[in-house]
Amino acid sequence: MSNDKSRRQGRLSVIIAVLIVVSLVASGFVWAHKKVHITADGRNLDIRTLHSKPEDVLAQAGIQMGDRDEYRLSTAKLQSGTTISVHRAIPVSVMYQGKTETVTTAKLTAGEVAAAMGIANPNVKLIPGEDTPVTADMLIKVVAITESLVDRELPVLYPVMRQPDPTLEKGEERVIEEGQDGQKRAKIKLIFEDGVQTSEQIVEEHVTAEPKAKVIQVGTRDMVETSRGDLRFRRIERMEATAYLPTDGGGHGITASGVPARNGVVAVDPRVIPLGSRLFIPGYGLALAADTGGDIIGHRIDLCMEDESAAWRFGRRPVKVYVLD
């Protein structure tokens, strides 16, 4: 009995061992299958494969590769979940050193095409740029970049110093000291593209003579003395003045703004002085900008006078016009 029991236990152990081996082989077979995604010729394929080489997987999927066609993997090596992208070779023209060569390539960018031809380096520039996607029959221009160094004497522009001066009217300036440029010696890098200079930059410089600043006094006084006391003004306009009579321009005596023409009413170009502005004109007095005229353009002003003799005496003269607050 003891021997029969031992034999039965032995047969059971063998059966269990066989089942384990079969199970391991089956699970290994399933594990060895990889699920791979393929994009080619506008199609998307999912395939299960035991192959470890992308070429064999493509052959299994019935995808034929030309001599210059290429594929790319989405992972470092083929594994389950990898995407294989097939890129067909297309004609591309490359212009370099005055010659144009047409190549058939499956490279994806202009930079990759140049690298494959051995002409991609820091001393060239690609047109279009190196990251530009490759399209059929496109032209890639390879521009040679060269540099040279030159020494030049250059001016150092003088600075301008502005000093507030309450004795000068706002808007007036007085130069009290002229400026003078200095000088510097500079080392300049010239950059050429296919032999044509396109830019330059200073890489080193040394000042040999310091510049002398220009000093300007800037007026800050915004009050003007009149017969009615000091009045505050916003700005000063230097203009050419003429005189007219209320009866001029048809004799109606009504201005463009509807105000009767009289002494103290002036015609202006509204683009320079807005209608309704209060003004002070030395030699004429306080005034209101209320009229316009066909000849009153830009810095012209026409002053209404009481009588013809006053208008003739005034004539035509330059005036300073204070635009009051």
Summary of the structure (lengths in Angstrom):
residues: 325
radius of gyration: 45.6
end to end distance: 130.5
largest distance: 158.6
contacts: 866
relative contact order: 0.08
helix: 16%
strand: 50%
